[in-house]
Structure formats: structure tokens, C-alpha cells
Amino acid sequence: MAFAAAIRMIRRNSPRPHDAPCGRPARAAAFFLLALAFASCGYSFSGSALPSHVKTVAVPVFHNNTLEYDLERELTQEVIAAFVRDNSLRVVGEKDADAVLTGRITGYENKVFSYSAGETAEEYLVKITVSAVLKDQVENKELWKQDALSATATYAVVDRPGKPATTEQEGRRAAIRELSEVIFARTMEEW
């Protein structure tokens, strides 16, 4: 019914030779309505890259190739929390999981991001890089593998108006949160 109405609107608002400039907006509106009619025909896109049989995931503690103490535990906990918040996959132990997400932290950087006019460091950037693999345990195959997933966060070491100074630990936590979302999105979304 919406389709027929859109066609009638196109015909009714088709430009006539004497009013062609006025017909363009109406035609554009009609095409928009036509697209809207097609969009409401019940078609949906899930966007998930996972096979339909994957309902559970395990996330063993990531390996840590850096010198940053406890980084592997913090990142693993945050990745698990991302799956729990979304609730599309149930997080279970490795032997009960349809898929297993393993990871290795390959890099941690903390470097100056900005300086003051007096050339004093004001802001730092934390960057964490991982390699990760999602393996389908049911069909015994890799669903995805990426060697250089990374995320960054900045933190200011001097007070700014309305924003107090923070620490490397707070910058690290922000980078961990961002990286956990990158890993989660890589797992759940179509690429």
C-alpha cells in the first residue's frame, strides 16, 4: 500500500514543462517515500559475522608479551565484560564454548602526546596492541584472526579548565576499555 502511494505521489508531482524546477523536490520526496516503503517490507540485517550455531564464547586470559604488570588480567576482564553487557553470546568455560577468543598483548606504549608552550609534557597517549584469534570449536576453524588490533587513549598530566589532571593508570584503563570494544566489535559485526 505504501508502495502504491509513493508511485501516485511520483506521478502527481512529476514536473511539467512549465514548472520543472518545482518538481525536483517533490520527486526527491517521492523517491524517499519509495525507499521508506521498501525498507518497511520486513527486511532486517543482523550484521553478525558469527555462524548461527555459535551461542557461547570462552575468553581465556590473554598472554602478555609486555612488561606491564597485570595488563593481561585487566584486558581479559574488560573483554569478558563487553560480551556480558551485550548478552548476545554467553561467556562460558573453554571446554563448554562454541567459540574461543584468544589473545596476546604485543605492545604497550606510553608517550608524550602534547607539550605546553614551555615545552613541558601536558598530555600523554597510551596505545595497546594485541593479536587475537576467534576459533569455532564446533567446526574446528578460525572465524577471524588479526595480528595488530590496537586502541589508544590520552590523559592530561596537568590541570585544565574543568578537567583535572589524570594518571597513566587512568589512561591505561581508557585504552583497555576502547580495545575491548574493538575486539568485541571485530567478533560480533560483519566485516
Protein Blocks (a to p, Z undefined) as FASTA:
>chain_A
ZZmmmmmmmmmmpccfklmmmmmmmmmmmmmmmmmmmmmnopacehpabdfklmbdcddd
dddfbfbehklmmmmmmmmmmmmmnomaccddfklpfbdcddddfbdcdddfbdcfkopa
fbdcdddddddddddfklopafbdcfbdcddddddfbdcehiacddfklmmmmmmmmmmm
mmmmmmmpcZZ
